[in-house]
Structures are given as C-alpha cells and as structure tokens.
Amino acid sequence: MPTNFTKRYNRPLNSNKEYVTKQRGGWSQCIQGSPTDAACDVLANCVGFACGRFNEIYNEIMGTTGMRYPLLNCNAENFIERAKQAYPDLVFSSTPRPGAIICWAKGKAGVSSDGAGHVAVVEEVIDDNTIVTSESAYAGTAFYVSTRKNDNGRWGMGSAYSFRAFILNPAVEYTPVPTAKVDKYKDQIEVKTTGLRMREQPGLDGRILGHINPGRYDVIDLKSVDGYTWYSLTTNLWVADYDHDSTEGVEFFPKTVWIEPVPVDEDTKVNQVHIGNINLRIREDSSTESQQMGVCKPESYYNVYEVEAKSDFTWYKIGNSAWVAGVDEVMYYPFVESSTVSELKEKVKRLENSLELEKQLNEELRTQNNVLDRELTATKEEVKTLQQEAKELKSTISLKDATIKEIKKHNDAITQVLS
C-alpha cells in the first residue's frame, strides 16, 4: 500500500517541535509526559506522541510548519469526538491507512474513570489485517514500534479495550491510480482542492476510503447519486463533483470523440494496409509517444496516403492525423502498375518534358524580340535626331552662301567706285 511520508521507527529528537510543548519553545498543546522525556517533553504519553506524529506527517507532505491539528490533545478514547468537533475536514474509517491515528477506548468510551484509552499512528499497512504502528505509553515507554494484527477485532489490544476507528491523515496520498497527463481522448477530472473524500461506492453513504490529492485523473465511469455526479477513477473508488464551478473544486473534462477511419474494400489499384486480428492503435503522428486517436477495426483494409520508415516501425498514414505502426499483424500492399501503364506514363512524361522545353524556348524568343524591339525603337530615335541635325546644318550653309554673295556684291561695288 503506497505512502508518501518517511516512516518513523526511531524516537523523535528535540529538533521536532511537534513533540515539544509551547512552554519549552515547541508547537504542542498536549500535557507533559510521564516520565517526561528530556528532549521531547510530551513523551511518554500516547496522546502527545500521536498528536505530534499526525502533524509531523502532515507537515512533511504539505511542506508546512506548526500544528495543523493541535487540539487532538484530549483523552485518547475521546479523539473521535474531538476531531469531529474541532476539525470537520477529518475523515474516519474502519480500514487502516498509512498516517492515520488508530483509537481505542478502555471500558466505556467517554468515561474517564475506567481508563483513558490509547492512540497510536499507523506507519505502514502490510495488509488488511496487519499494520505497523509507532506509539508511546503514559507512565511507560517514550517510544516504541508495534506490529499489530486484527485477529481479535481490537488490533491486538487486550479485552479491556475496544477499537473505535482510524482518523485518516488528509495529507497522505492514498490513490490506487496515479495522476494522469492531460489527454483529450479520455474522460478526466482535475481535483483542485485538498481534503476531497474518496468513497468505495458512489453516494454519500459510500464507505470513506480517505482523501485524494489534487491533480488530474482518468475517469472510467460516471453516475448521478445524491445530487452529485460521481466519478470512478478505478474499481470501487469514487469522488464527487464538489463545487465544479469553483477554482477550488473538481472540474470535469469530457473526452473528445475518437476518429474512426472507415475501412475500405481490398483494392489493388491503390496503396493499402491490411490489419490482422488485433485492435491496432491509431496515433496522431508517426510515433508511439504521440497521442492515441482511436483503434482500427480488426481484419480490415485501409487506404495508405503516406509511408514513413523509422527505427522502430514503418508507419502508414491512413487519414488526417491518423497513423498506424507496421507491427507483425499489419501487411502493406503497395499499388504496382502494369508495364503498359508504366510505358504510357513514361511517354506522357516525355511529352510533358518536350512541351516544357518548347515553352522555355518560346519564352526565350519572346525575350529576344522584346530586346530587338527596344533596340529598333532607339535606332529610329537616333535617325530622327540626325535628320533634324542635318536639316539645321543645311539651313546654316544656305545662310552662309547668301551672306557670301552679299559680301561679293558689295566688294564689286566698291571696286567700281575706286576705278
């Protein structure tokens, strides 16, 4: 049976303030023991030890200090009534649990004149009929360990004593199933509070098994009983949807419906896998670590859209986010083309390549024509410019000729006058 605290098989030392009274700098509100231990003055006394040990276990698990339950400091046979009055969160059981206080009455419970009873702390549960306890005895031994059997219905105590109940330690984890990772393809709850009771059956009259730690758990069944929805985490373990709208309660996460690829008929014209007589898991990706998405139907065919060879398996994609591993019961049948079809495809491929080459040549010719067009346009502009310059030059020459004629005429006139 799992526990999550350090078992105590040795007397506590003076560094343990759970076993030292407030008057001497500790946390305990119990009386001093007799004979009084020099290091831990609540010893020897079963009440002082049980109260201290109960709180010590709580502190170790929860990482706290001080005394969460200091008022368990009355007569041993009155622990049940004191716990119910002072600490409504505590749970009682007839079944032993690690970290619990086991309580006995001596004579008639509540009558101190016939004895104060006895308490001890369960360190280990060997089986339903055998436990290991740590104890102390007033006017006796400060610390001792006992292996107790319930053969006489009194967990080994004499006939003057009667077994009352176990007071369960709320910090002790007693969860037959481990917490789970978030899995959207499973019904799950997230327990957000401490002190949530686990019961053997759904309903408020179900036998209390203890408390469950906060965390996420897979749910295998749901029932509505006594105004609550009850979630089964494993066989004979149920918790209620306590305050499910609160950040401190229990939140339910229903599973996402699994994908269900539809099997197909055998078809030699497509890639296929045949699933043998197994429930083959469908994964979200080509890995055994990826999320499970569903299960293939045995003895069926599925079309394959992609194949990926890995070191563990060859993986086959049979749908969107749906992969299966090529285990022994999976046979892959790739589509094999006939020689005629292959030849035709090869001819089509060559024709496509020729068309592509022709397309490239045409593109190159268009590019060259564009370059030539640009060069021709530029040449025409140059010719036009030269023609304009020639026209302007001819005009200038004509003007010069007229000027020369005028000068000559003028010179002839001057010559005549001088002669």
C-alpha positions in Angstrom: 0.0 0.0 0.0 1.6 3.3 -1.1 2.6 6.0 1.3 4.3 9.3 0.7 6.0 10.1 4.0 9.0 8.9 5.9 8.2 6.1 8.3 9.2 6.7 11.9 10.9 3.7 13.6 13.1 5.8 16.0 12.3 8.1 18.9 11.9 11.8 17.8 14.7 14.1 18.7 14.5 17.5 20.3 14.6 19.3 16.9 11.0 18.1 16.4 8.8 20.9 17.7 5.7 18.7 17.1 6.8 16.8 20.3 7.7 19.8 22.5 5.2 21.9 24.4 4.8 25.6 23.8 6.2 26.4 27.2 9.5 25.0 26.0 9.5 26.6 22.5 7.6 23.9 20.7 4.2 23.7 19.0 2.4 21.1 21.0 -0.6 21.9 23.2 -0.5 18.5 24.9 0.5 17.9 28.5 4.0 16.8 29.5 4.5 13.0 29.5 5.4 10.8 32.4 8.2 10.1 32.8 9.0 13.3 31.0 11.4 12.8 28.1 14.4 15.2 28.3 14.3 16.0 24.6 10.6 15.8 23.8 8.6 16.7 26.9 5.1 15.4 25.6 6.6 11.9 26.0 6.0 9.5 27.5 2.3 9.9 26.6 0.3 8.2 23.7 -1.7 11.4 23.2 1.3 13.7 23.0 3.1 11.4 20.6 0.0 10.7 18.3 -0.9 14.3 18.0 2.8 15.2 17.3 3.2 12.4 14.8 0.0 13.1 13.0 1.0 16.8 12.5 4.6 15.8 11.6 3.4 13.6 8.8 1.1 16.4 7.6 4.0 19.0 7.6 6.4 16.7 5.8 4.0 16.1 2.9 2.5 19.6 2.7 5.7 21.4 3.3 4.2 23.4 6.2 5.3 24.1 9.8 3.4 24.4 13.1 0.5 22.3 14.2 -2.4 22.0 11.7 -4.4 19.8 14.2 -3.2 20.9 17.7 -6.5 20.1 19.5 -6.0 16.4 19.3 -4.9 16.7 22.9 -7.7 15.1 24.9 -8.0 11.7 26.4 -7.2 9.1 23.8 -10.6 7.5 23.8 -12.2 10.9 23.1 -10.1 11.6 19.9 -13.0 10.8 17.6 -15.4 13.3 19.3 -12.7 16.0 19.5 -11.8 15.5 15.8 -15.4 15.8 14.7 -15.9 18.9 16.8 -12.7 20.8 16.0 -11.8 19.5 12.5 -14.8 18.8 10.2 -12.4 18.0 7.4 -11.0 14.9 9.0 -12.3 11.6 7.8 -12.8 8.4 9.8 -12.6 4.8 8.6 -12.6 1.3 9.9 -9.9 0.4 7.4 -6.3 1.2 8.2 -4.5 3.8 6.2 -0.9 4.9 6.5 -0.5 8.1 8.6 -3.8 7.5 10.4 -4.4 7.7 14.2 -5.8 4.4 15.5 -8.1 4.9 18.5 -9.1 2.6 21.3 -11.4 3.1 24.3 -10.8 1.5 27.6 -14.1 0.4 29.2 -16.9 2.7 28.1 -15.9 5.4 25.7 -16.1 8.9 27.3 -16.0 7.6 30.9 -12.5 8.5 32.2 -12.9 6.7 35.5 -12.5 3.3 33.7 -9.4 4.4 31.7 -8.3 7.0 29.2 -7.9 4.6 26.2 -5.0 4.5 23.8 -3.9 6.0 20.4 -1.1 5.2 18.0 -0.1 6.2 14.5 -0.1 3.8 11.5 3.3 3.8 9.9 2.7 1.0 7.4 -0.2 -1.2 6.3 1.1 -4.7 5.5 -2.3 -6.0 4.6 -5.9 -5.5 5.7 -5.2 -7.5 8.8 -1.7 -6.3 9.7 -0.3 -2.9 10.4 2.9 -1.4 11.9 2.4 1.4 14.4 4.5 4.0 16.2 3.4 4.6 19.8 4.1 6.0 23.3 2.7 5.0 26.6 1.9 7.3 29.6 3.9 6.1 32.7 5.6 3.7 30.3 7.9 3.8 27.3 8.5 7.1 25.5 8.6 5.5 22.0 8.1 2.0 20.6 7.0 0.3 17.4 4.4 -2.5 17.2 3.3 -4.9 14.5 -0.4 -5.3 15.2 -2.9 -7.9 13.8 -6.6 -7.6 14.0 -7.3 -11.3 14.8 -9.3 -10.3 17.9 -11.1 -7.3 16.4 -9.1 -5.0 18.7 -5.9 -4.8 16.7 -4.0 -6.7 19.3 -5.2 -4.8 22.4 -6.4 -6.7 25.5 -10.1 -7.4 26.3 -10.4 -4.2 28.4 -10.0 -2.2 25.2 -12.3 -1.7 22.2 -11.3 -0.5 18.7 -13.1 2.7 17.7 -11.8 4.0 14.3 -8.9 5.3 12.3 -8.6 9.1 11.9 -7.2 9.5 8.4 -4.4 12.0 7.7 -5.7 14.3 5.0 -2.1 14.9 3.6 -1.4 11.2 3.0 -1.9 10.1 -0.6 -3.9 7.0 -0.9 -4.6 6.8 -4.6 -4.8 3.4 -6.3 -4.3 5.1 -9.7 -1.6 7.6 -10.5 -2.3 11.1 -11.6 -2.6 11.4 -15.4 -1.3 13.6 -18.1 -3.8 15.8 -20.0 -5.5 13.5 -22.5 -8.3 15.0 -24.6 -9.3 11.5 -25.8 -10.2 10.3 -22.3 -12.8 11.4 -19.7 -10.8 13.2 -17.0 -11.3 15.3 -13.8 -9.0 17.8 -12.3 -9.1 17.8 -8.5 -8.2 21.4 -7.4 -8.9 21.0 -3.7 -7.3 19.2 -0.8 -9.5 17.1 1.5 -11.7 15.6 -1.2 -13.1 12.3 0.1 -12.8 9.1 -1.8 -15.6 6.6 -1.4 -16.0 2.9 -2.1 -19.3 3.4 -3.9 -21.0 6.5 -5.4 -23.2 8.2 -2.9 -22.9 9.9 0.5 -23.4 6.6 2.3 -20.4 5.0 0.5 -17.6 3.9 2.8 -15.0 6.6 3.0 -11.5 5.4 1.9 -9.6 8.6 2.6 -8.7 11.8 0.7 -7.3 12.3 -2.8 -4.5 14.6 -3.7 -5.0 17.5 -6.2 -4.2 16.6 -9.7 -5.7 15.2 -13.0 -7.2 11.7 -13.1 -8.7 9.4 -15.8 -12.3 8.7 -15.3 -13.7 5.2 -16.1 -17.3 5.7 -15.2 -19.9 8.3 -14.2 -23.1 8.1 -12.1 -25.5 10.6 -10.7 -26.3 9.9 -7.0 -27.5 12.1 -4.1 -27.5 15.2 -6.2 -23.8 14.8 -7.3 -22.1 13.4 -10.3 -19.7 10.8 -9.1 -16.6 9.9 -11.0 -15.0 6.4 -10.8 -11.2 6.6 -11.0 -10.7 2.8 -10.6 -12.7 -0.1 -9.4 -14.5 0.8 -6.1 -13.1 4.3 -5.9 -15.4 7.3 -6.5 -15.2 11.0 -5.9 -18.0 13.6 -6.3 -18.1 16.8 -8.4 -17.6 19.0 -5.4 -18.1 22.7 -6.4 -17.3 22.1 -10.0 -17.8 25.8 -10.9 -15.1 26.8 -8.4 -11.4 27.1 -8.9 -11.1 25.1 -5.7 -13.4 22.3 -6.6 -13.4 19.5 -9.2 -13.6 20.1 -12.9 -14.7 17.5 -15.5 -13.2 17.3 -18.9 -15.2 15.0 -21.2 -13.2 13.2 -23.9 -13.0 14.3 -27.5 -14.6 11.7 -29.7 -12.0 9.4 -31.3 -11.6 9.4 -35.0 -13.0 6.3 -36.7 -11.4 5.8 -40.2 -13.8 3.8 -42.4 -12.4 0.5 -43.6 -12.5 0.0 -47.4 -12.7 -2.9 -49.7 -9.5 -4.5 -51.0 -8.3 -2.5 -54.0 -5.1 -3.4 -55.9 -5.1 0.0 -57.7 -4.2 2.0 -54.5 -1.8 1.6 -51.6 -3.4 -0.2 -48.7 -2.7 -1.9 -45.4 -4.5 -4.9 -44.0 -5.0 -5.0 -40.3 -4.9 -8.5 -38.8 -6.9 -9.8 -35.8 -5.7 -7.1 -33.4 -7.1 -3.8 -32.1 -4.4 -1.6 -33.6 -4.0 1.8 -32.1 -4.2 4.9 -34.3 -1.7 7.6 -33.4 -1.8 11.3 -34.1 1.7 11.2 -35.5 4.2 8.5 -36.6 5.4 7.8 -33.1 4.5 5.5 -30.2 4.8 8.6 -28.0 2.2 10.6 -29.8 -1.5 10.8 -28.8 -3.7 7.8 -29.4 -6.6 8.8 -31.6 -8.6 5.7 -32.0 -8.4 2.0 -32.8 -8.6 0.2 -36.2 -11.1 -2.5 -36.8 -9.5 -6.0 -36.9 -9.4 -7.8 -40.2 -9.9 -4.7 -42.4 -8.3 -2.7 -45.2 -7.4 1.0 -45.1 -6.0 3.2 -47.9 -2.5 4.5 -47.3 -1.6 8.1 -48.1 1.9 8.3 -46.9 4.6 5.9 -45.7 7.4 6.8 -43.3 10.2 4.3 -42.3 11.6 4.8 -38.8 13.9 2.9 -36.5 11.0 1.2 -34.5 8.4 0.7 -37.2 7.4 1.6 -40.7 4.4 4.0 -40.2 1.4 4.3 -42.5 -0.8 7.3 -42.7 -4.4 6.2 -43.2 -6.1 9.6 -42.7 -5.7 13.1 -41.4 -3.7 12.9 -38.2 -4.1 9.1 -38.3 -1.0 6.8 -38.4 -0.6 3.1 -37.7 2.6 1.2 -37.0 3.7 -1.7 -39.2 3.6 -4.4 -36.5 3.6 -8.1 -37.3 -0.2 -8.2 -37.9 -0.1 -5.3 -40.4 0.6 -6.1 -44.1 1.3 -3.4 -46.6 0.2 -3.8 -50.2 1.6 -1.0 -52.4 0.0 -0.4 -55.7 2.1 -1.9 -58.5 1.4 -0.6 -62.1 1.3 -2.9 -65.1 4.1 -2.5 -67.7 1.7 -1.0 -70.3 0.5 1.7 -67.8 4.2 2.4 -66.9 5.1 2.8 -70.6 2.2 5.2 -71.2 3.1 7.2 -68.1 6.7 7.4 -69.4 5.5 8.6 -72.8 3.3 11.2 -71.2 6.2 12.3 -69.0 8.5 12.7 -72.1 5.7 14.6 -73.9 5.3 16.9 -70.9 9.1 17.4 -70.8 9.0 18.3 -74.6 6.2 20.7 -74.0 8.0 22.3 -71.2 11.1 22.7 -73.3 9.1 24.3 -76.1 7.6 26.6 -73.6 11.0 27.7 -72.4 12.2 28.3 -76.0 9.2 30.4 -76.7 9.8 32.4 -73.6 13.4 33.0 -74.7 12.3 34.1 -78.2 9.8 36.5 -76.7 12.5 37.9 -74.5 14.9 38.4 -77.5 12.1 40.0 -79.6 11.5 42.4 -76.8 15.2 43.3 -76.7 15.3 43.8 -80.5 12.1 46.0 -80.4 13.7 48.2 -77.8 16.9 48.5 -79.9 15.0 49.3 -83.1 13.0 52.0 -81.3 16.2 53.5 -80.0 17.8 53.5 -83.5 14.8 55.2 -85.0 15.0 57.9 -82.4 18.7 58.4 -83.3 18.0 58.6 -87.0 15.3 61.2 -86.4 17.7 63.2 -84.3 20.4 63.0 -87.1 17.9 64.1 -89.7 16.9 67.1 -87.7 20.6 68.0 -87.2 21.2 67.7 -91.0 18.3 69.9 -91.7 19.6 72.5 -89.3 23.1 72.3 -90.9 21.7 72.7 -94.4 19.9 75.8 -93.3 23.1 77.2 -91.8 25.0 76.5 -95.0 22.4 78.3 -97.1 22.5 81.3 -94.8 26.3 81.4 -95.2 26.1 81.3 -99.0 23.7 84.2 -99.1 26.0 86.2 -96.9 29.0 85.5 -99.1 27.0 86.7 -102.2 26.1 89.9 -100.4 29.8 90.5 -99.5 30.9 89.8 -103.0 28.3 92.2 -104.4 29.4 94.8 -102.0 33.1 94.3 -102.9 32.3 94.7 -106.6 30.5 97.9 -106.0 33.5 99.3 -104.1 35.8 98.2 -106.9 33.8 100.2 -109.5 33.8 103.3 -107.4 37.5 103.1 -106.9 38.2 102.5 -110.6 
